[in-house]
Every structure is written in C-alpha cells, then in structure tokens.
Amino acid sequence: MTFNDAEIGTLDFKKGDGIIPAIVQDARSGQVIMLGFMNEESLKHTLISNKVTFFSRSKQRLWTKGETSGHYLNLREVKVDCDKDTLLILADPAGPACHLLTDTCFGNEKYGLSFLAGLAEIIADRKKNPQDKSYTSSLFEKGIDKIAQKVGEEAVELVIEAKNEDKDLFLGEAADLVYHFLVLLEQKGFSLMDVVEILQERHAK
C-alpha cells in the first residue's frame, strides 16, 4: 500500500518500543540499500524534508542519512507492509549509501535486474566521460544513426537465432540487443525506468 502523512497514526510503533524497521530500496534499480529504524518523529521529518531520516538507537537522536557525507537518500516514496510495523522506503541515493563508500551496506555487487541499472549507469558515464578504448564511447561518438542501426541489426540477429535451437547464441544475441537498447535510451536522454513506468501504467489499466 502507498503511504501518506495521514497514516502515521495507524503504524504499530508499540511493537518495537517506539521504533519500526525501515528497509531502503534504490527507486531506480530496485536494489536494497540498507536497513534503518524510524520513530514517528523521524518519519515525519523524512516526509517534510524529502531526505530519509532515521532514529539512531546508539545516539538516541534523529539522524539524516548523508548529514555529514552529503550522500543523502532523496525520498521517492514510502510504503507500509500488511501488518503496519515495517516500512519500505524508495529513494534516490546521492552517492554511496554505506559509510564504507559502497553503493549499499551489503557491498557493491549488483544481482538480477538491478545489474541492468548498474550497466545503464556505466553507459551514461561512458557518454559523459569518453574513453579511447571503450566500445560504448565509440558508439556515442558515431551518433544516433549508428546506434539506431546497431539496435536494428541486433534485433534481426535475435529473430534469426530464435528460429534455431542454440541456447547460447540466442541468449548472446538477446544480451547484445539489451545492451545496445540501453545505449540508445541514453543517447535519446531517457532511462530504463522511463520504459518501466510506461509498462506499469499499461499494466494498471
């Protein structure tokens, strides 16, 4: 369920002696970033400031993530579980989330679909900071016509392999198509999340 300010009073803070766990998830990649704890005051502060703020159990005070490092967690959405005793915080990280300077408190390695978001970030960096030996940078240098052409070529090759029974070749062509599609999105100024949001809107109809 989607959370709003009026529902703060419905949360079960008593079960955790005034605090409830808050799982933070990267709104763009879906990757779990960290686990913190919130009391009613820190939740209200989060909603007002749009900066994820926890209650520090060790310091016994409110603690805004990034208050010293500048690596804030910019609030996107708050959701509540079915028992109303756990929060899911969707946020946009402004830098490494962990004090060890890793993307998450569970390390940097991305798994599953979150890897695609990480790959998209690398592609964006290759456009912003071109590298001489980078294939991705060379595509951006050649421009939209070449990038669109590569997407078309990879799509045709995927269709051809779909008619055969070689699993490795089929999946390899699928990977090539996804990669070049991400490059095309970046060149056009869009992200994978823009596409996901359209799919979500269609699914809701």
C-alpha positions in Angstrom: 0.0 0.0 0.0 1.2 3.6 -0.7 1.9 5.6 2.4 0.7 9.1 3.1 1.1 11.5 6.1 -2.3 10.8 7.5 -1.5 7.2 8.1 1.4 7.8 10.5 -1.1 7.2 13.4 -2.0 3.8 12.1 1.5 2.4 12.3 2.4 0.0 15.1 5.3 1.7 16.8 4.5 0.0 20.1 5.6 -3.4 18.9 9.2 -2.1 18.6 9.2 0.1 21.7 8.6 3.2 19.6 10.6 2.4 16.5 10.0 0.3 13.4 12.4 -1.1 10.8 12.7 0.8 7.5 14.1 -1.1 4.5 15.6 1.4 2.0 15.5 0.4 -1.7 17.0 2.2 -4.7 14.0 3.5 -6.6 15.8 3.3 -9.9 17.4 -0.1 -9.6 15.3 -1.9 -7.1 18.4 -2.9 -5.1 18.1 -3.0 -1.3 20.5 -0.3 0.0 20.3 -0.6 3.8 18.2 -1.2 6.9 17.5 1.6 9.4 14.9 2.3 12.1 12.4 5.1 12.4 10.2 6.5 15.1 7.3 8.8 14.5 9.3 11.9 14.6 12.0 10.7 12.1 9.3 9.6 9.7 7.6 13.0 9.9 10.9 14.7 9.3 11.5 12.4 6.3 8.2 13.3 4.7 8.8 17.1 5.3 12.4 17.3 4.2 12.3 14.6 1.5 15.6 13.3 3.0 15.5 9.9 4.6 15.9 10.3 8.3 16.3 7.6 10.9 16.2 7.3 14.6 19.7 6.3 15.8 19.5 3.7 18.5 23.1 4.3 19.6 23.0 8.1 19.7 19.3 8.3 20.7 18.6 11.1 18.2 17.3 11.7 14.7 19.9 11.0 12.0 19.5 12.1 8.4 21.4 9.8 6.1 24.1 11.9 4.5 24.1 14.7 7.0 27.9 14.6 7.3 28.9 13.0 3.9 26.4 14.7 1.7 25.3 11.3 0.4 21.6 11.8 1.1 18.8 9.4 0.3 16.3 11.5 -1.5 12.8 10.3 -0.8 10.7 9.0 -3.6 8.0 7.0 -1.8 7.1 5.3 1.5 5.2 2.1 1.6 3.9 0.1 4.6 3.7 -3.7 5.0 0.4 -5.5 5.7 1.0 -5.5 9.5 1.8 -1.8 9.5 5.0 -2.4 11.5 7.6 -2.2 8.7 8.4 0.5 6.2 9.8 0.2 2.7 11.5 3.4 1.6 12.1 4.1 -2.1 14.8 6.6 -2.5 17.3 8.1 -5.0 20.8 7.8 -3.5 23.0 10.9 -3.9 26.3 8.9 -3.7 27.4 5.8 -1.8 24.9 4.7 0.8 27.4 3.0 3.1 29.9 4.6 5.4 32.5 2.3 3.7 31.7 4.1 0.4 30.0 1.2 -1.2 26.7 1.6 -3.1 24.8 -0.4 -0.4 25.5 -1.6 3.1 25.7 -5.1 1.6 28.5 -4.2 -0.8 28.7 -3.0 -4.4 27.8 -6.2 -6.3 24.5 -6.0 -8.2 22.4 -9.0 -8.8 19.5 -9.8 -11.1 17.6 -6.9 -12.7 19.5 -4.4 -10.5 22.5 -5.2 -12.6 20.8 -3.6 -15.6 20.5 -0.3 -13.7 24.2 -0.5 -12.9 25.0 -1.2 -16.5 22.9 1.8 -17.5 25.0 4.0 -15.1 28.2 2.8 -16.7 26.8 3.5 -20.2 25.9 7.0 -19.1 29.3 7.6 -17.7 30.9 6.4 -20.9 28.9 9.1 -22.7 29.8 11.8 -20.2 33.4 10.8 -19.8 34.5 9.2 -23.1 37.3 6.6 -23.0 39.6 6.0 -26.0 39.3 2.2 -25.9 35.7 2.0 -24.9 33.2 0.5 -27.5 30.4 2.3 -25.7 32.1 5.7 -26.1 32.8 5.0 -29.7 29.1 4.4 -30.3 28.2 7.7 -28.8 30.9 9.4 -30.9 29.3 8.0 -34.1 25.9 9.4 -33.1 22.2 8.4 -33.2 22.2 6.9 -36.7 24.9 4.3 -35.9 23.3 3.5 -32.5 19.9 3.0 -34.0 21.4 0.9 -36.8 23.1 -1.4 -34.2 19.8 -1.9 -32.4 18.1 -2.9 -35.6 20.9 -5.3 -36.5 20.9 -6.9 -33.1 17.1 -7.3 -33.3 17.3 -9.0 -36.6 20.1 -11.3 -35.4 18.0 -12.2 -32.3 15.0 -13.1 -34.5 17.2 -15.3 -36.7 18.6 -17.1 -33.6 15.0 -17.5 -32.2 14.3 -19.9 -35.1 17.3 -22.1 -34.2 17.9 -24.3 -31.2 21.2 -22.9 -30.0 20.5 -21.6 -26.5 23.9 -19.8 -26.1 23.7 -18.0 -29.4 20.1 -16.9 -28.7 20.9 -15.6 -25.3 24.0 -13.9 -26.5 22.1 -12.0 -29.2 19.4 -11.1 -26.6 22.2 -9.7 -24.4 23.6 -7.7 -27.3 20.2 -6.3 -28.1 19.5 -5.2 -24.5 23.0 -3.6 -24.3 22.5 -1.6 -27.5 19.0 -0.7 -26.4 20.4 0.9 -23.2 22.9 2.8 -25.3 20.0 4.1 -27.5 18.0 5.1 -24.5 20.9 7.1 -23.1 21.6 8.8 -26.4 17.9 9.9 -26.5 18.1 11.2 -22.9 15.8 8.5 -21.4 16.4 5.8 -18.9 15.2 2.2 -18.4 12.9 3.4 -15.6 11.1 5.6 -18.2 10.2 2.5 -20.1 9.3 0.6 -16.9 6.9 3.3 -15.8 5.1 3.1 -19.2 4.8 -0.7 -18.7 3.5 -0.2 -15.2 0.9 2.3 -16.4 -0.3 -0.1 -19.1 -0.4 -3.0 -16.6 -2.6 -0.9 -14.3 -5.2 -0.3 -17.0 
